């Protein structure tokens, strides 16, 4: 910091007196790129002041809320700086916005800088600043986002001119990007970054291209359901602790997959709301009919099992009405940004894996799921894509031959490049009609269903925590953090039975350049510690016979405990029945690296042995199949071969002694509610850890297939 202090002193002697011309109408000469931004000793605030003719309006906004002082202090920041013309245009749009805003003129007293309210100034300032460094070389795809001090993400893309564009509206000036200053980086942008203050239904109305879906929202009364933006709850906060961040509010959010009118017009001859209602009748009228599921009727197990009579009448507000069902299956009660639709972090590029990623989400149609699948070789994301024999293989260590994997239905393409971000969610265009038809439960979901537990907890997505790297968590917390610690009443799908004796934590994924990242599915996990006693709601799988599995991370004597699982159809303790024997979490977490290295005797007793993936050891001659079979007889499995430490394929979950899966139960499950309780049986161990990163529901035709093996991925 000596150079920083020195530079702060010498700047008074004229170190910044270098003329700069940015975005001014009077500047017509082409600037000299070689020395356009050669500054020494400047903070971000110094730069804005030195170029006052271009940035006085933005700096006024910063100074109104004290952020000019922040940007003149030590730290590491990124600033996206709009010029005066851009700020003036934005102010005019705010003042004259008449589309479903809650407060006239957005609370402005006049159409001027001075007419901005303090709250608007604070929002604008925080949305153009980040607490960590973002350089343009790392931005520009739908899988990249910038997390701002407002704790709202900015999506990035590349336009036809090769410029990085923020939220599809503010382009970074190629001649004024990555300006390195004493306390971070500054990028000059040609517009205030677009940020919608409209809730979902108003955003759909403004977009205009979803008029038919908008009419269906109004008729069904679901408009109000998707316009909620904050959970009405007093959070039961845990004690503050170093290295953890605890959120003080809980936002609500939604994701909408919607067919633009042109898709409904062109491919389905749907031109008005009556046409859509008629098609909804064809799609859903028979979904719950009969005594059992077939391809033509009764495939919606939850409604059929509960003897629901689906309505084709005009009470569209009924959840049993065909139009209402159509709309509900398009909506997730979670705000899922493009990056987190299918997280690619910690996916191996070795051992024959194709690097596809996927996840499953519960929709607003009661107890139904949809699958989101990113096909790596195509770079596209699909809903409900169907491939025969998925998660099965005819190879020991491979995905399986092409002959056994026919893509019967490529699925519905999600247009992630044209997603709209509302104040409480995301609206994705899709290229085909989205229906919960018989193919979804009987084909698409008839595979090994591996759920990232954090995708089962909508609050992690609504509040921007799922998939968040440590640098971005520090951005929100204002301090270095490795984990989150949640209030015990933060989640709808988690029930804590013994108050603050249970800690609800989240292991945050490492930054992309990390060398010591965890071997976790998608890089983060739900975990905690204490004399814990909690339950988590499981996903509503279709009717069938399944093997229920969970990941088990062994923590050793220092952090481990004994864990008992229970299963019930509600979160009431009286409904819970113990499943399996207590699991010893105190097994040594040391990972054997050679066949002769000692491993915990308890691992040996379940058939575990070291697998060194170089093809030379006897134990690996059959890719570990013999060991796998013995472990299964004891109710255990290795971790998935598709999960590795970022950038290190050989540092793989399958080869890690501390990454195991436990087969908890083989039983028939019906489409509905199930809760999994986790309770320590050693209450005297007050800091024992638990972790639940993955839940798997595996149909009998996968784990007990007569022709193929379940793949190792």
C-alpha atoms as one frame of an Amber mdcrd trajectory, in Angstrom:
protein
   0.000   0.000   0.000   3.060   2.365   0.131   2.611   3.198  -3.554  -1.070
   3.868  -2.991  -0.342   6.309  -0.162   2.407   7.981  -2.176   0.148   8.396
  -5.197  -2.597   9.941  -3.089  -0.101  12.591  -2.044   1.425  13.339  -5.441
  -1.883  13.673  -7.222  -2.272  17.120  -5.641   0.797  18.128  -7.620  -1.006
  17.586 -10.912  -0.545  13.879 -11.596  -4.107  13.704 -12.985  -3.969  16.732
 -15.193  -4.294  14.693 -18.363  -7.132  15.802 -20.668  -9.647  13.120 -21.518
 -12.581  13.322 -23.911 -15.338  10.790 -23.354 -18.819  10.883 -24.843 -18.920
  14.658 -25.494 -20.550  16.059 -28.631 -17.789  18.650 -29.086 -15.077  15.982
 -29.347 -14.878  15.054 -32.993 -11.249  13.963 -33.352 -10.470  10.268 -33.075
  -8.661   9.811 -29.742  -5.158   8.425 -29.509  -5.673   4.940 -28.045  -2.034
   4.677 -26.998  -2.325   7.135 -24.102  -6.032   7.691 -23.734  -6.169   6.299
 -20.201  -2.620   6.361 -18.888  -3.129   7.488 -15.302  -1.089   6.950 -12.179
  -2.203   7.131  -8.579  -5.920   7.550  -9.243  -8.760   5.938  -7.398 -12.027
   5.327  -9.245 -13.399   8.526  -7.723 -10.321  10.466  -8.845 -10.932   9.274
 -12.398 -14.563  10.396 -12.340 -13.611  13.821 -10.977 -10.755  14.250 -13.458
 -13.254  13.536 -16.272 -16.057  15.610 -14.783 -17.335  16.818 -18.169 -18.248
  13.232 -19.007 -19.216  11.793 -15.617 -20.499  14.649 -13.437 -24.074  13.266
 -13.444 -23.051   9.778 -12.390 -20.729  11.220  -9.748 -23.574  13.398  -8.457
 -25.642  10.245  -7.923 -22.720   8.599  -6.120 -22.157  11.627  -3.890 -25.850
  11.840  -2.927 -25.501   8.503  -1.131 -21.870   8.721  -0.034 -20.477   6.247
  -2.535 -18.037   8.829  -3.897 -16.148   8.453  -0.600 -16.236   4.658  -0.913
 -14.675   4.830  -4.377 -11.979   7.148  -3.063 -10.911   4.642  -0.405  -8.908
   1.445  -0.267 -10.567  -1.684  -1.571 -11.150  -3.600  -4.782 -14.100  -2.453
  -6.855 -15.506  -2.584 -10.363 -17.342   0.489 -11.596 -19.506   0.630 -14.722
 -19.645   4.362 -15.431 -22.385   5.802 -17.706 -21.683   9.189 -19.241 -23.826
  12.275 -18.726 -25.894  11.733 -21.860 -26.735   8.185 -20.769 -27.763   9.342
 -17.280 -29.965  12.107 -18.702 -31.753   9.647 -20.989 -32.310   7.234 -18.090
 -33.711   9.943 -15.817 -36.195  10.910 -18.517 -37.303   7.274 -18.890 -37.801
   6.951 -15.135 -39.863  10.111 -14.882 -42.085   9.238 -17.840 -42.531   5.545
 -17.043 -46.268   4.930 -16.918 -46.350   1.143 -17.312 -47.702  -0.358 -14.100
 -45.422   1.424 -11.676 -46.433   1.585  -8.033 -45.482   5.261  -7.509 -46.055
   8.054 -10.074 -42.816   9.068 -11.819 -41.012   6.382  -9.777 -41.054   8.787
  -6.816 -39.170  11.570  -8.659 -40.099  15.176  -7.838 -39.024  16.541 -11.244
 -37.433  15.369 -14.488 -33.853  16.152 -13.481 -30.881  14.852 -11.535 -32.075
  16.774  -8.507 -35.500  15.171  -8.867 -34.127  11.702  -8.097 -35.024  10.353
  -4.674 -32.273   9.183  -2.353 -33.481   5.600  -2.723 -33.252   5.814  -6.524
 -29.727   7.241  -6.252 -28.741   4.400  -3.938 -30.173   1.762  -6.274 -28.464
   3.260  -9.344 -25.140   3.586  -7.544 -25.142   0.053  -6.134 -26.255  -1.485
  -9.445 -23.201  -0.014 -11.201 -20.677  -1.138  -8.600 -19.238  -4.467  -7.487
 -16.953  -5.298  -4.592 -14.673  -7.446  -6.725 -12.880  -7.245 -10.070 -14.652
  -8.010 -13.343 -12.570  -7.657 -16.495 -14.144  -7.864 -19.931 -12.099 -10.910
 -20.920 -14.148 -12.918 -18.415 -17.534 -11.549 -19.459 -19.778 -11.924 -22.450
 -21.678 -15.215 -22.298 -25.065 -16.162 -20.924 -23.305 -18.246 -18.276 -21.500
 -15.195 -16.866 -22.987 -12.630 -14.568 -21.771  -9.689 -12.531 -23.035  -9.562
  -8.968 -23.519  -5.950  -7.962 -23.569  -4.254  -4.576 -27.350  -4.226  -4.958
 -27.208  -8.038  -4.732 -28.776  -8.264  -8.169 -26.982  -9.882 -11.048 -26.152
  -8.316 -14.386 -26.262 -10.711 -17.334 -23.591 -10.279 -19.986 -23.450 -10.987
 -23.719 -21.523  -9.989 -26.841 -23.158  -7.825 -29.515 -22.559  -7.863 -33.271
 -19.734  -5.344 -32.837 -17.906  -7.612 -30.432 -18.649  -5.426 -27.414 -19.594
  -6.764 -23.985 -23.215  -5.808 -23.303 -24.756  -5.633 -19.839 -28.387  -6.734
 -19.438 -28.835  -6.533 -23.196 -28.742  -2.726 -23.117 -25.506  -1.115 -21.908
 -22.426  -1.688 -24.069 -18.914  -1.343 -22.672 -16.843   1.058 -24.759 -14.059
  -0.971 -26.402 -11.737   2.057 -26.116 -12.597   2.660 -22.479 -12.690  -0.755
 -20.847 -10.597  -2.437 -18.163  -9.218   0.888 -16.922  -6.986  -0.184 -14.049
  -6.989   2.218 -11.116  -5.616   2.121  -7.593  -8.703   0.487  -6.090 -10.107
  -1.533  -8.957 -11.324  -1.317 -12.542 -13.619   1.050 -14.393 -15.530   0.412
 -17.626 -17.207   3.228 -19.537 -20.703   2.277 -20.741 -23.003   3.959 -23.237
 -26.171   3.578 -21.184 -27.329   3.207 -17.626 -27.556  -0.540 -17.110 -31.186
  -1.593 -17.680 -32.806  -2.848 -14.513 -36.488  -3.534 -14.457 -38.432  -2.450
 -11.382 -41.486  -4.179 -12.784 -42.723  -7.419 -11.285 -43.292 -10.447 -13.506
 -46.793  -9.759 -14.804 -45.965  -6.138 -15.629 -42.732  -7.188 -17.336 -44.638
  -9.686 -19.500 -47.095  -6.938 -20.416 -44.280  -4.559 -21.352 -42.518  -7.160
 -23.487 -45.618  -7.440 -25.666 -44.682 -10.682 -27.404 -46.468 -12.897 -24.852
 -49.993 -11.472 -25.200 -51.694 -14.881 -25.221 -49.800 -16.127 -22.183 -50.543
 -12.810 -20.463 -54.281 -13.257 -21.105 -54.089 -16.758 -19.659 -52.374 -15.363
 -16.553 -55.191 -12.873 -16.064 -57.988 -15.400 -16.621 -56.498 -17.923 -14.226
 -55.861 -15.359 -11.493 -52.220 -16.426 -11.351 -50.989 -12.893 -12.082 -50.935
 -12.015  -8.385 -49.138 -15.244  -7.516 -46.105 -14.328  -9.613 -45.947 -10.735
  -8.362 -44.815 -11.557  -4.830 -41.305 -10.303  -4.136 -40.600 -10.702  -0.428
 -41.374 -13.406   2.110 -43.577 -12.131   4.931 -41.656 -13.626   7.838 -39.624
 -12.434  10.795 -36.349 -14.270  10.366 -34.993 -16.177  13.349 -31.362 -15.127
  13.018 -28.430 -17.176  14.317 -25.514 -15.641  16.164 -22.968 -13.878  13.959
 -19.739 -15.789  13.376 -16.536 -15.034  11.479 -16.310 -16.513   7.998 -20.105
 -16.768   7.598 -22.670 -14.453   6.067 -26.276 -14.478   7.275 -28.968 -12.944
   5.031 -31.293 -10.532   6.826 -34.159 -10.732   4.329 -35.700 -13.375   2.115
 -36.840 -12.401  -1.362 -39.342 -14.345  -3.422 -38.932 -14.990  -7.124 -40.278
 -16.891 -10.108 -39.121 -18.260 -13.427 -41.515 -18.298 -16.363 -40.980 -20.318
 -19.524 -43.334 -18.759 -22.063 -44.171 -19.364 -25.706 -44.117 -16.104 -27.675
 -47.279 -15.485 -29.660 -45.452 -16.173 -32.911 -44.647 -19.731 -31.765 -48.278
 -20.412 -30.829 -49.456 -18.850 -34.098 -47.024 -20.579 -36.432 -46.822 -24.090
 -35.049 -50.136 -24.620 -33.226 -52.615 -22.347 -35.045 -53.353 -20.584 -31.769
 -54.310 -16.970 -32.533 -56.541 -16.001 -29.610 -57.320 -17.038 -26.042 -60.208
 -19.280 -27.141 -57.817 -21.242 -29.338 -55.451 -21.649 -26.391 -58.263 -22.840
 -24.108 -59.346 -25.391 -26.716 -55.810 -26.755 -26.978 -55.435 -26.833 -23.185
 -58.514 -29.046 -23.119 -56.899 -31.456 -25.590 -53.643 -31.438 -23.624 -55.003
 -31.949 -20.098 -58.597 -33.232 -20.120 -57.559 -36.884 -19.714 -54.527 -36.356
 -17.469 -56.196 -37.816 -14.350 -58.736 -40.227 -15.865 -58.812 -43.926 -15.101
 -57.384 -46.180 -12.428 -53.819 -46.302 -13.698 -51.435 -44.339 -15.846 -51.266
 -44.975 -19.584 -49.852 -43.044 -22.502 -53.310 -41.626 -23.234 -54.884 -41.086
 -19.823 -54.193 -40.928 -16.110 -50.517 -39.989 -16.412 -50.817 -37.195 -13.831
 -50.399 -39.466 -10.831 -51.001 -36.882  -8.095 -54.397 -35.795  -9.425 -55.396
 -39.351 -10.383 -54.452 -40.754  -6.961 -56.496 -38.032  -5.277 -59.503 -38.584
  -7.570 -59.381 -35.067  -8.980 -61.864 -34.350 -11.747 -60.194 -32.057 -14.243
 -62.418 -29.195 -15.360 -62.919 -28.014 -18.926 -65.365 -25.295 -17.819 -64.883
 -21.558 -17.533 -63.749 -21.337 -13.914 -60.188 -20.750 -14.980 -59.080 -19.876
 -11.446 -59.510 -23.497 -10.333 -56.194 -25.409 -10.094 -58.073 -28.320 -11.701
 -59.017 -26.306 -14.793 -57.170 -27.187 -18.006 -56.069 -23.606 -18.739 -54.917
 -23.147 -15.153 -52.884 -26.372 -15.388 -51.332 -25.208 -18.636 -50.156 -21.926
 -17.086 -48.904 -23.466 -13.848 -46.574 -25.912 -15.600 -44.761 -22.936 -17.125
 -43.820 -21.403 -13.758 -41.162 -22.241 -11.176 -41.373 -20.760  -7.695 -37.699
 -19.868  -7.985 -35.868 -17.083  -9.810 -33.361 -19.122 -11.825 -30.819 -17.045
 -13.719 -29.287 -18.427 -16.947 -26.038 -19.423 -15.233 -27.837 -21.555 -12.642
 -30.304 -23.335 -14.943 -27.668 -26.064 -15.296 -24.455 -25.279 -13.432 -21.298
 -26.530 -15.171 -18.932 -26.105 -12.237 -17.034 -29.265 -11.147 -18.043 -31.269
 -14.227 -15.325 -33.633 -15.461 -13.996 -33.499 -19.001 -12.424 -36.932 -18.632
 -13.338 -40.620 -18.221 -15.600 -40.597 -21.254 -18.103 -38.086 -19.900 -19.743
 -35.773 -22.454 -19.919 -32.833 -19.975 -23.698 -32.458 -20.254 -25.349 -30.836
 -17.244 -28.916 -31.033 -16.033 -31.246 -30.293 -13.175 -34.860 -30.870 -12.189
 -37.276 -28.229 -10.918 -40.687 -28.376  -9.294 -43.323 -26.309 -11.090 -46.449
 -24.555  -9.838 -48.553 -27.395 -11.231 -48.853 -29.353  -7.972 -46.174 -32.036
  -7.454 -44.807 -31.944 -11.012 -41.240 -31.670 -12.242 -39.556 -30.569 -15.431
 -36.035 -31.392 -16.550 -33.546 -28.802 -17.805 -30.681 -30.316 -19.806 -27.718
 -28.525 -21.350 -26.216 -30.485 -24.228 -22.580 -29.452 -24.135 -21.708 -30.253
 -27.751 -24.621 -28.118 -28.973 -24.316 -25.344 -26.406 -28.102 -25.333 -26.028
 -30.428 -25.830 -23.053 -33.596 -27.886 -23.409 -36.671 -28.650 -21.328 -37.877
 -32.266 -21.149 -35.481 -33.679 -23.721 -35.911 -37.445 -24.043 -33.195 -39.931
 -24.911 -33.715 -43.691 -24.698 -31.897 -45.547 -21.917 -30.580 -42.376 -20.377
 -28.301 -43.021 -17.342 -27.856 -46.624 -18.572 -24.819 -47.924 -20.452 -23.408
 -50.934 -22.261 -19.853 -49.916 -21.305 -17.969 -50.241 -18.024 -16.600 -46.701
 -17.984 -18.478 -44.833 -20.653 -21.769 -43.172 -21.534 -22.827 -46.089 -23.718
 -22.906 -46.758 -27.439 -24.837 -44.441 -29.751 -27.115 -47.305 -30.740 -28.667
 -47.510 -27.268 -29.186 -43.740 -26.911 -31.653 -42.478 -29.459 -32.847 -38.882
 -29.068 -36.585 -39.422 -29.489 -37.575 -35.889 -28.524 -34.908 -33.147 -28.620
 -36.961 -31.136 -26.163 -38.003 -27.506 -25.945 -35.233 -24.984 -26.495 -34.777
 -22.262 -23.872 -33.639 -19.008 -25.474 -31.184 -17.911 -22.790 -29.844 -15.094
 -24.962 -33.192 -13.280 -24.919 -34.255 -13.822 -21.325 -36.004 -10.890 -19.663
 -35.172 -10.068 -16.061 -37.947  -8.609 -13.934 -37.623  -7.304 -10.392 -38.587
 -10.731  -9.047 -37.582 -13.262 -11.656 -36.814 -14.281 -15.208 -38.934 -14.800
 -18.317 -37.458 -17.187 -20.890 -38.771 -17.530 -24.456 -39.251 -21.157 -25.552
 -39.682 -22.532 -29.066 -42.380 -25.180 -28.493 -45.421 -25.541 -26.309 -44.642
 -26.772 -22.782 -47.029 -29.454 -21.499 -47.016 -31.964 -18.673 -48.006 -34.845
 -20.940 -47.558 -38.587 -20.458 -44.048 -38.524 -21.922 -42.756 -36.484 -18.963
 -43.387 -38.966 -16.109 -43.176 -42.084 -18.257 -40.097 -41.277 -20.356 -38.257
 -38.045 -19.488 -38.260 -38.686 -15.733 -37.875 -42.459 -16.032 -34.118 -42.307
 -15.386 -31.730 -41.832 -12.492 -33.011 -38.574 -11.047 -30.140 -36.749  -9.367
 -31.231 -33.622  -7.569 -28.884 -30.890  -6.490 -30.306 -30.201  -3.025 -29.884
 -26.453  -3.483 -32.245 -26.620  -6.473 -34.826 -28.048  -4.052 -34.534 -24.877
  -1.946 -35.949 -21.997  -3.980 -34.712 -19.402  -1.500 -31.093 -20.047  -2.526
 -31.983 -19.001  -6.081 -34.369 -16.178  -5.209 -31.675 -14.484  -3.156 -28.772
 -15.097  -5.529 -26.890 -17.665  -3.435 -27.045 -20.808  -5.553 -23.828 -21.202
  -7.509 -22.350 -18.069  -5.975 -18.523 -17.979  -5.822 -16.716 -16.812  -2.704
 -15.703 -13.506  -4.286 -19.346 -12.638  -4.946 -20.455 -13.652  -1.466 -17.790
 -11.299  -0.126 -19.308  -8.694  -2.448 -22.636  -9.007  -0.650 -21.260  -9.452
   2.865 -18.618  -6.766   2.675 -16.140  -9.208   4.198 -14.362 -12.437   3.326
 -16.757 -15.390   3.667 -16.552 -19.092   2.869 -20.091 -20.031   3.862 -23.597
 -18.825   4.513 -25.444 -19.440   7.742 -29.178 -19.169   7.274 -31.900 -18.220
   9.745 -33.549 -21.445  10.897 -36.915 -20.390   9.412 -35.495 -19.212   6.076
 -36.642 -22.160   3.935 -40.147 -23.400   3.185 -38.764 -26.877   2.467 -36.640
 -27.219   5.622 -38.009 -27.868   9.101 -35.786 -27.458  12.194 -36.962 -29.282
  15.304 -34.604 -28.018  18.023 -34.058 -24.326  17.358 -30.544 -22.933  17.181
 -28.990 -26.204  18.263 -29.178 -26.873  14.524 -27.162 -24.667  12.193 -28.278
 -24.324   8.572 -25.258 -23.599   6.414 -24.307 -23.527   2.770 -20.873 -24.352
   1.448 -20.156 -21.729  -1.228 -18.319 -22.704  -4.385 -14.771 -21.554  -4.916
 -13.731 -18.943  -7.439 -12.912 -20.173 -10.934  -9.168 -19.867 -10.342  -9.230
 -21.811  -7.075  -6.719 -24.599  -6.577  -8.286 -26.061  -3.438 -11.948 -26.340
  -4.397 -14.223 -28.984  -2.922 -15.307 -32.070  -4.856 -19.003 -31.261  -4.669
 -21.854 -31.638  -7.147 -22.014 -28.254  -8.926 -19.481 -26.883  -6.437 -21.662
 -25.996  -3.444 -23.767 -27.868  -0.908 -26.332 -27.643   1.869 -24.720 -28.490
   5.178 -24.536 -27.509   8.821 -23.547 -28.526  12.285 -24.600 -28.716  15.902
 -26.737 -31.185  17.817 -28.752 -31.145  14.644 -32.319 -32.284  14.045 -33.928
 -31.142  10.810 -35.935 -32.367   7.825 -35.874 -31.442   4.166 -38.721 -31.857
   1.701 -37.901 -34.229  -1.159 -38.842 -33.668  -4.814 -42.229 -35.070  -5.966
 -41.227 -37.897  -8.290 -43.826 -39.744 -10.407 -45.352 -42.963  -9.067 -42.936
 -45.868  -9.163 -40.535 -48.152  -7.359 -37.329 -46.325  -6.564 -34.030 -46.630
  -4.814 -33.629 -43.546  -2.616 -29.988 -42.482  -2.210 -28.188 -39.601  -0.543
 -24.565 -38.542  -0.600 -22.581 -39.137   2.584 -19.525 -37.056   3.351 -17.344
 -38.489   6.107 -15.817 -35.833   8.351 -13.480 -37.800  10.608 -13.386 -37.803
  14.402 -12.922 -34.041  14.737 -16.076 -32.975  12.871 -18.150 -36.121  12.502
 -21.133 -37.481  14.373 -23.645 -40.334  14.016 -26.553 -39.564  11.694 -29.970
 -41.221  11.679 -32.327 -40.759   8.728 -36.133 -40.806   8.944 -38.749 -40.633
   6.186 -42.328 -39.393   6.334 -45.136 -37.970   4.204 -45.164 -34.772   6.245
 -42.760 -32.859   8.463 -44.649 -33.926  11.601 -42.413 -36.029  13.826 -45.279
 -38.462  14.419 -45.249 -39.278  10.678 -41.524 -40.008  10.554 -40.164 -43.556
  10.498 -36.471 -44.426  10.842 -34.869 -45.706   7.650 -31.574 -47.540   7.641
 -29.198 -47.797  10.572 -27.351 -44.738  11.932 -24.492 -43.650   9.666 -21.094
 -43.081  11.232 -19.833 -39.720   9.938 -16.573 -40.111  11.887 -14.935 -42.383
   9.307 -11.544 -41.002   8.353 -11.778 -38.575   5.464  -8.258 -39.375   4.267
  -8.239 -40.348   0.593  -5.987 -43.313  -0.278  -3.717 -42.526  -3.203  -2.077
 -45.945  -3.605  -3.409 -49.492  -3.220  -1.104 -50.104  -0.263  -2.065 -47.000
   1.681  -4.138 -47.729   4.767  -7.797 -46.787   4.732 -10.284 -46.738   7.555
 -11.239 -50.272   8.576 -14.903 -49.346   8.388 -14.457 -48.566   4.701 -12.824
 -51.944   4.111 -15.752 -53.665   5.802 -18.199 -52.316   3.189 -16.051 -53.430
   0.252 -14.321 -50.116  -0.392 -10.842 -50.227  -1.900  -8.576 -47.675  -3.543
  -9.142 -47.102  -7.258  -6.225 -45.381  -8.954  -7.393 -44.476 -12.415  -4.313
 -45.348 -14.452  -5.359 -48.832 -15.503  -2.402 -50.589 -13.881  -3.725 -51.638
 -10.481  -5.581 -54.923 -10.063  -8.425 -53.201  -8.264  -9.053 -51.008 -11.292
  -8.724 -53.654 -13.983 -12.528 -53.880 -14.193 -12.978 -50.122 -13.588 -13.991
 -50.915 -10.003 -17.068 -52.958 -10.926 -16.260 -55.811  -8.512 -15.814 -53.384
  -5.641 -19.011 -51.573  -6.649 -21.015 -54.793  -6.447 -19.685 -55.634  -3.000
 -20.372 -52.128  -1.730 -23.958 -52.325  -2.994 -24.560 -55.463  -0.916 -23.772
 -53.294   2.107 -25.973 -50.426   0.896 -23.161 -48.196  -0.307 -21.981 -46.694
  -3.604 -19.058 -44.545  -4.664 -19.534 -40.952  -5.732 -20.380 -40.117  -9.371
 -17.606 -40.264 -11.956 -18.895 -37.061 -13.578 -18.020 -34.891 -10.554 -14.472
 -33.619 -10.103 -12.506 -30.754  -8.638 -12.664 -27.853 -11.070 -10.095 -28.279
 -13.826  -8.773 -31.521 -12.325 -10.588 -34.550 -13.844  -8.473 -37.054 -11.892
  -9.502 -35.466  -8.581 -12.814 -37.218  -8.885 -15.715 -37.998  -6.588 -15.613
 -41.672  -7.584 -12.035 -41.995  -6.302 -12.571 -40.060  -3.038 -13.011 -42.045
   0.166 -15.026 -39.231   1.731 -17.529 -38.977  -1.156 -19.927 -41.916  -0.895
 -23.591 -42.548  -1.557 -25.896 -44.380   0.833 -28.856 -46.401  -0.413 -31.463
 -45.513   2.191 -34.541 -47.317   0.952 -36.025 -49.349  -1.888 -39.747 -48.807
  -1.975 -42.771 -47.621  -3.915 -43.206 -43.857  -3.913 -46.304 -41.973  -5.008
 -46.251 -38.488  -6.493 -46.574 -36.251  -3.455 -44.845 -35.011  -0.329 -41.990
 -36.844   1.385 -39.729 -35.400   4.067 -36.273 -36.704   4.958 -35.244 -36.079
   8.544 -31.583 -35.993   9.629 -30.886 -36.277  13.341 -27.673 -36.773  15.251
 -27.778 -39.684  17.693 -24.838 -38.175  19.593 -26.373 -34.993  21.067 -23.266
 -34.466  23.171 -21.346 -33.767  19.940 -22.413 -30.135  19.690 -20.355 -29.262
  16.609 -20.884 -32.401  14.538 -21.371 -31.735  10.829 -23.938 -33.004   8.356
 -24.084 -32.466   4.614 -26.676 -33.255   1.984 -25.430 -32.307  -1.456 -27.322
 -34.772  -3.645 -30.550 -36.769  -3.482 -31.159 -39.533  -6.027 -34.393 -41.293
  -6.907 -33.484 -44.225  -9.138 -36.260 -46.252 -10.837 -36.062 -50.030 -10.611
 -35.581 -50.320 -14.369 -32.306 -48.395 -13.939 -30.775 -49.945 -10.826 -32.038
 -53.429 -11.728 -32.003 -53.396 -15.520 -31.838 -56.800 -17.215 -29.895 -55.560
 -20.254 -27.735 -52.591 -19.263 -25.733 -51.223 -16.350 -26.438 -47.968 -14.578
 -23.653 -45.680 -15.737 -20.941 -44.520 -13.322 -21.619 -40.835 -13.956
